[in-house]
Amino acid sequence: MKQSSYLVREAMKLIFHFAAIAWHDKTMQGKAGQESDMLCHAVKVVSDTLDEMSKAERDM
């Protein structure tokens, strides 16, 4: 269980990292709009999921 949660956490970090790069590129081109709202939502989802996973691991 711990190994799978570790893999999920690492995958989420990679997804977030690439999303942030894409958002930064759009911002530099002056095209960020809906993408920035989507990125903010993605950050919240990833953060909440990582918090829940950490809490679940502590409770084990």
Biopython code that builds the backbone (N, CA, C, O; Angstrom):
import numpy as np
from Bio.PDB.StructureBuilder import StructureBuilder

atoms = [
    (1, "MET", "N", (0.825, -1.198, 0.000)),
    (1, "MET", "CA", (0.000, 0.000, 0.000)),
    (1, "MET", "C", (0.867, 1.260, 0.000)),
    (1, "MET", "O", (0.599, 2.204, -0.743)),
    (2, "LYS", "N", (1.902, 1.269, 0.833)),
    (2, "LYS", "CA", (2.741, 2.465, 0.904)),
    (2, "LYS", "C", (3.453, 2.723, -0.415)),
    (2, "LYS", "O", (3.612, 3.871, -0.829)),
    (3, "GLN", "N", (3.889, 1.632, -1.084)),
    (3, "GLN", "CA", (4.590, 1.821, -2.348)),
    (3, "GLN", "C", (3.656, 2.407, -3.403)),
    (3, "GLN", "O", (4.056, 3.293, -4.157)),
    (4, "SER", "N", (2.420, 1.925, -3.463)),
    (4, "SER", "CA", (1.493, 2.450, -4.469)),
    (4, "SER", "C", (1.148, 3.909, -4.173)),
    (4, "SER", "O", (1.022, 4.707, -5.101)),
    (5, "SER", "N", (0.993, 4.271, -2.904)),
    (5, "SER", "CA", (0.695, 5.670, -2.592)),
    (5, "SER", "C", (1.899, 6.555, -2.923)),
    (5, "SER", "O", (1.732, 7.702, -3.339)),
    (6, "TYR", "N", (3.097, 6.028, -2.740)),
    (6, "TYR", "CA", (4.298, 6.774, -3.115)),
    (6, "TYR", "C", (4.319, 7.024, -4.625)),
    (6, "TYR", "O", (4.621, 8.130, -5.072)),
    (7, "LEU", "N", (3.998, 5.992, -5.402)),
    (7, "LEU", "CA", (3.990, 6.137, -6.857)),
    (7, "LEU", "C", (2.931, 7.137, -7.311)),
    (7, "LEU", "O", (3.174, 7.938, -8.213)),
    (8, "VAL", "N", (1.762, 7.089, -6.689)),
    (8, "VAL", "CA", (0.704, 8.042, -7.026)),
    (8, "VAL", "C", (1.165, 9.457, -6.704)),
    (8, "VAL", "O", (0.962, 10.374, -7.499)),
    (9, "ARG", "N", (1.774, 9.633, -5.557)),
    (9, "ARG", "CA", (2.249, 10.956, -5.148)),
    (9, "ARG", "C", (3.303, 11.483, -6.130)),
    (9, "ARG", "O", (3.264, 12.651, -6.517)),
    (10, "GLU", "N", (4.233, 10.629, -6.526)),
    (10, "GLU", "CA", (5.271, 11.054, -7.468)),
    (10, "GLU", "C", (4.679, 11.377, -8.837)),
    (10, "GLU", "O", (5.106, 12.333, -9.485)),
    (11, "ALA", "N", (3.705, 10.595, -9.280)),
    (11, "ALA", "CA", (3.049, 10.866, -10.563)),
    (11, "ALA", "C", (2.320, 12.205, -10.513)),
    (11, "ALA", "O", (2.349, 12.968, -11.479)),
    (12, "MET", "N", (1.673, 12.488, -9.396)),
    (12, "MET", "CA", (0.956, 13.757, -9.258)),
    (12, "MET", "C", (1.931, 14.929, -9.268)),
    (12, "MET", "O", (1.627, 15.984, -9.824)),
    (13, "LYS", "N", (3.093, 14.754, -8.661)),
    (13, "LYS", "CA", (4.100, 15.817, -8.680)),
    (13, "LYS", "C", (4.556, 16.099, -10.110)),
    (13, "LYS", "O", (4.717, 17.255, -10.502)),
    (14, "LEU", "N", (4.762, 15.026, -10.890)),
    (14, "LEU", "CA", (5.181, 15.209, -12.277)),
    (14, "LEU", "C", (4.112, 15.919, -13.094)),
    (14, "LEU", "O", (4.417, 16.829, -13.864)),
    (15, "ILE", "N", (2.857, 15.505, -12.928)),
    (15, "ILE", "CA", (1.752, 16.140, -13.650)),
    (15, "ILE", "C", (1.687, 17.620, -13.301)),
    (15, "ILE", "O", (1.548, 18.468, -14.182)),
    (16, "PHE", "N", (1.789, 17.923, -12.019)),
    (16, "PHE", "CA", (1.742, 19.317, -11.581)),
    (16, "PHE", "C", (2.909, 20.110, -12.170)),
    (16, "PHE", "O", (2.734, 21.243, -12.618)),
    (17, "HIS", "N", (4.087, 19.513, -12.166)),
    (17, "HIS", "CA", (5.279, 20.180, -12.685)),
    (17, "HIS", "C", (5.099, 20.553, -14.157)),
    (17, "HIS", "O", (5.376, 21.686, -14.551)),
    (18, "PHE", "N", (4.635, 19.603, -14.964)),
    (18, "PHE", "CA", (4.460, 19.879, -16.388)),
    (18, "PHE", "C", (3.313, 20.852, -16.640)),
    (18, "PHE", "O", (3.377, 21.653, -17.572)),
    (19, "ALA", "N", (2.274, 20.791, -15.825)),
    (19, "ALA", "CA", (1.171, 21.755, -15.957)),
    (19, "ALA", "C", (1.671, 23.165, -15.652)),
    (19, "ALA", "O", (1.291, 24.122, -16.327)),
    (20, "ALA", "N", (2.517, 23.288, -14.646)),
    (20, "ALA", "CA", (3.064, 24.600, -14.287)),
    (20, "ALA", "C", (3.947, 25.147, -15.407)),
    (20, "ALA", "O", (3.917, 26.344, -15.692)),
    (21, "ILE", "N", (4.726, 24.283, -16.036)),
    (21, "ILE", "CA", (5.567, 24.718, -17.160)),
    (21, "ILE", "C", (4.694, 25.201, -18.315)),
    (21, "ILE", "O", (4.959, 26.250, -18.901)),
    (22, "ALA", "N", (3.657, 24.437, -18.640)),
    (22, "ALA", "CA", (2.760, 24.817, -19.737)),
    (22, "ALA", "C", (2.070, 26.143, -19.433)),
    (22, "ALA", "O", (1.937, 26.993, -20.313)),
    (23, "TRP", "N", (1.635, 26.318, -18.195)),
    (23, "TRP", "CA", (0.971, 27.563, -17.802)),
    (23, "TRP", "C", (1.932, 28.740, -17.910)),
    (23, "TRP", "O", (1.557, 29.814, -18.379)),
    (24, "HIS", "N", (3.180, 28.533, -17.472)),
    (24, "HIS", "CA", (4.188, 29.591, -17.539)),
    (24, "HIS", "C", (4.436, 29.997, -18.995)),
    (24, "HIS", "O", (4.540, 31.186, -19.296)),
    (25, "ASP", "N", (4.531, 29.018, -19.895)),
    (25, "ASP", "CA", (4.733, 29.318, -21.314)),
    (25, "ASP", "C", (3.574, 30.139, -21.869)),
    (25, "ASP", "O", (3.791, 31.101, -22.607)),
    (26, "LYS", "N", (2.346, 29.765, -21.520)),
    (26, "LYS", "CA", (1.169, 30.506, -21.997)),
    (26, "LYS", "C", (1.179, 31.932, -21.439)),
    (26, "LYS", "O", (0.840, 32.881, -22.146)),
    (27, "THR", "N", (1.566, 32.078, -20.178)),
    (27, "THR", "CA", (1.599, 33.399, -19.554)),
    (27, "THR", "C", (2.618, 34.295, -20.251)),
    (27, "THR", "O", (2.357, 35.474, -20.486)),
    (28, "MET", "N", (3.767, 33.737, -20.577)),
    (28, "MET", "CA", (4.799, 34.516, -21.252)),
    (28, "MET", "C", (4.330, 34.961, -22.637)),
    (28, "MET", "O", (4.773, 35.993, -23.141)),
    (29, "GLN", "N", (3.437, 34.188, -23.249)),
    (29, "GLN", "CA", (2.910, 34.539, -24.570)),
    (29, "GLN", "C", (1.668, 35.419, -24.458)),
    (29, "GLN", "O", (1.125, 35.851, -25.475)),
    (30, "GLY", "N", (1.216, 35.688, -23.243)),
    (30, "GLY", "CA", (0.045, 36.526, -23.036)),
    (30, "GLY", "C", (-1.264, 35.826, -23.348)),
    (30, "GLY", "O", (-2.266, 36.482, -23.631)),
    (31, "LYS", "N", (-1.265, 34.497, -23.301)),
    (31, "LYS", "CA", (-2.459, 33.740, -23.674)),
    (31, "LYS", "C", (-3.117, 33.046, -22.485)),
    (31, "LYS", "O", (-4.041, 32.252, -22.667)),
    (32, "ALA", "N", (-2.657, 33.333, -21.288)),
    (32, "ALA", "CA", (-3.220, 32.660, -20.108)),
    (32, "ALA", "C", (-4.573, 33.278, -19.785)),
    (32, "ALA", "O", (-4.703, 34.499, -19.710)),
    (33, "GLY", "N", (-5.533, 32.470, -19.604)),
    (33, "GLY", "CA", (-6.877, 32.929, -19.249)),
    (33, "GLY", "C", (-7.553, 31.810, -18.499)),
    (33, "GLY", "O", (-7.422, 31.681, -17.282)),
    (34, "GLN", "N", (-8.281, 31.004, -19.247)),
    (34, "GLN", "CA", (-8.953, 29.859, -18.649)),
    (34, "GLN", "C", (-7.928, 28.861, -18.101)),
    (34, "GLN", "O", (-8.194, 28.166, -17.120)),
    (35, "GLU", "N", (-6.761, 28.797, -18.737)),
    (35, "GLU", "CA", (-5.735, 27.863, -18.280)),
    (35, "GLU", "C", (-5.305, 28.158, -16.846)),
    (35, "GLU", "O", (-5.056, 27.235, -16.071)),
    (36, "SER", "N", (-5.217, 29.442, -16.487)),
    (36, "SER", "CA", (-4.785, 29.768, -15.128)),
    (36, "SER", "C", (-5.829, 29.331, -14.108)),
    (36, "SER", "O", (-5.477, 28.890, -13.014)),
    (37, "ASP", "N", (-7.113, 29.450, -14.454)),
    (37, "ASP", "CA", (-8.160, 28.955, -13.560)),
    (37, "ASP", "C", (-8.071, 27.445, -13.414)),
    (37, "ASP", "O", (-8.239, 26.905, -12.321)),
    (38, "MET", "N", (-7.804, 26.766, -14.530)),
    (38, "MET", "CA", (-7.696, 25.310, -14.493)),
    (38, "MET", "C", (-6.489, 24.890, -13.661)),
    (38, "MET", "O", (-6.555, 23.914, -12.914)),
    (39, "LEU", "N", (-5.382, 25.631, -13.792)),
    (39, "LEU", "CA", (-4.184, 25.297, -13.024)),
    (39, "LEU", "C", (-4.429, 25.495, -11.534)),
    (39, "LEU", "O", (-4.006, 24.670, -10.724)),
    (40, "CYS", "N", (-5.105, 26.576, -11.165)),
    (40, "CYS", "CA", (-5.426, 26.810, -9.753)),
    (40, "CYS", "C", (-6.270, 25.669, -9.200)),
    (40, "CYS", "O", (-6.049, 25.209, -8.080)),
    (41, "HIS", "N", (-7.239, 25.214, -9.991)),
    (41, "HIS", "CA", (-8.075, 24.092, -9.562)),
    (41, "HIS", "C", (-7.230, 22.821, -9.438)),
    (41, "HIS", "O", (-7.391, 22.059, -8.485)),
    (42, "ALA", "N", (-6.334, 22.593, -10.400)),
    (42, "ALA", "CA", (-5.474, 21.408, -10.356)),
    (42, "ALA", "C", (-4.568, 21.433, -9.129)),
    (42, "ALA", "O", (-4.358, 20.402, -8.490)),
    (43, "VAL", "N", (-4.034, 22.600, -8.803)),
    (43, "VAL", "CA", (-3.183, 22.732, -7.616)),
    (43, "VAL", "C", (-3.962, 22.358, -6.364)),
    (43, "VAL", "O", (-3.445, 21.650, -5.499)),
    (44, "LYS", "N", (-5.196, 22.826, -6.259)),
    (44, "LYS", "CA", (-6.018, 22.515, -5.091)),
    (44, "LYS", "C", (-6.313, 21.022, -5.008)),
    (44, "LYS", "O", (-6.228, 20.431, -3.931)),
    (45, "VAL", "N", (-6.657, 20.409, -6.137)),
    (45, "VAL", "CA", (-6.961, 18.974, -6.152)),
    (45, "VAL", "C", (-5.733, 18.163, -5.754)),
    (45, "VAL", "O", (-5.826, 17.254, -4.928)),
    (46, "VAL", "N", (-4.577, 18.491, -6.342)),
    (46, "VAL", "CA", (-3.346, 17.766, -6.017)),
    (46, "VAL", "C", (-2.995, 17.957, -4.549)),
    (46, "VAL", "O", (-2.652, 16.995, -3.863)),
    (47, "SER", "N", (-3.075, 19.179, -4.068)),
    (47, "SER", "CA", (-2.758, 19.468, -2.672)),
    (47, "SER", "C", (-3.679, 18.711, -1.719)),
    (47, "SER", "O", (-3.221, 18.106, -0.749)),
    (48, "ASP", "N", (-4.981, 18.748, -2.002)),
    (48, "ASP", "CA", (-5.941, 18.039, -1.148)),
    (48, "ASP", "C", (-5.691, 16.537, -1.162)),
    (48, "ASP", "O", (-5.760, 15.881, -0.123)),
    (49, "THR", "N", (-5.398, 15.992, -2.347)),
    (49, "THR", "CA", (-5.153, 14.554, -2.458)),
    (49, "THR", "C", (-3.898, 14.158, -1.699)),
    (49, "THR", "O", (-3.891, 13.149, -0.995)),
    (50, "LEU", "N", (-2.837, 14.943, -1.837)),
    (50, "LEU", "CA", (-1.598, 14.639, -1.116)),
    (50, "LEU", "C", (-1.806, 14.735, 0.395)),
    (50, "LEU", "O", (-1.263, 13.927, 1.147)),
    (51, "ASP", "N", (-2.586, 15.714, 0.841)),
    (51, "ASP", "CA", (-2.890, 15.832, 2.267)),
    (51, "ASP", "C", (-3.649, 14.611, 2.765)),
    (51, "ASP", "O", (-3.349, 14.082, 3.835)),
    (52, "GLU", "N", (-4.639, 14.161, 1.985)),
    (52, "GLU", "CA", (-5.418, 12.985, 2.376)),
    (52, "GLU", "C", (-4.547, 11.740, 2.420)),
    (52, "GLU", "O", (-4.684, 10.912, 3.321)),
    (53, "MET", "N", (-3.640, 11.606, 1.436)),
    (53, "MET", "CA", (-2.755, 10.441, 1.420)),
    (53, "MET", "C", (-1.819, 10.461, 2.621)),
    (53, "MET", "O", (-1.588, 9.422, 3.240)),
    (54, "SER", "N", (-1.282, 11.620, 2.956)),
    (54, "SER", "CA", (-0.390, 11.728, 4.109)),
    (54, "SER", "C", (-1.131, 11.387, 5.396)),
    (54, "SER", "O", (-0.602, 10.686, 6.259)),
    (55, "LYS", "N", (-2.349, 11.883, 5.519)),
    (55, "LYS", "CA", (-3.157, 11.601, 6.707)),
    (55, "LYS", "C", (-3.459, 10.108, 6.802)),
    (55, "LYS", "O", (-3.385, 9.529, 7.886)),
    (56, "ALA", "N", (-3.799, 9.483, 5.675)),
    (56, "ALA", "CA", (-4.109, 8.049, 5.666)),
    (56, "ALA", "C", (-2.882, 7.233, 6.063)),
    (56, "ALA", "O", (-3.004, 6.240, 6.780)),
    (57, "GLU", "N", (-1.697, 7.645, 5.600)),
    (57, "GLU", "CA", (-0.476, 6.925, 5.958)),
    (57, "GLU", "C", (-0.163, 7.078, 7.443)),
    (57, "GLU", "O", (0.310, 6.134, 8.074)),
    (58, "ARG", "N", (-0.421, 8.257, 8.006)),
    (58, "ARG", "CA", (-0.179, 8.458, 9.442)),
    (58, "ARG", "C", (-1.133, 7.609, 10.275)),
    (58, "ARG", "O", (-0.761, 7.094, 11.330)),
    (59, "ASP", "N", (-2.363, 7.469, 9.793)),
    (59, "ASP", "CA", (-3.367, 6.709, 10.540)),
    (59, "ASP", "C", (-3.121, 5.209, 10.500)),
    (59, "ASP", "O", (-3.676, 4.470, 11.313)),
    (60, "MET", "N", (-2.289, 4.746, 9.556)),
    (60, "MET", "CA", (-2.048, 3.302, 9.421)),
    (60, "MET", "C", (-1.177, 2.780, 10.530)),
    (60, "MET", "O", (-0.876, 1.587, 10.570)),
]
sb = StructureBuilder()
sb.init_structure("model")
sb.init_model(0)
sb.init_chain("A")
sb.init_seg("    ")
for serial, (resi, resn, name, xyz) in enumerate(atoms, 1):
    if name == "N":
        sb.init_residue(resn, " ", resi, " ")
    sb.init_atom(name, np.array(xyz, "f"), 0.0, 1.0, " ", f" {name:<3s}", serial, name[0])
structure = sb.get_structure()
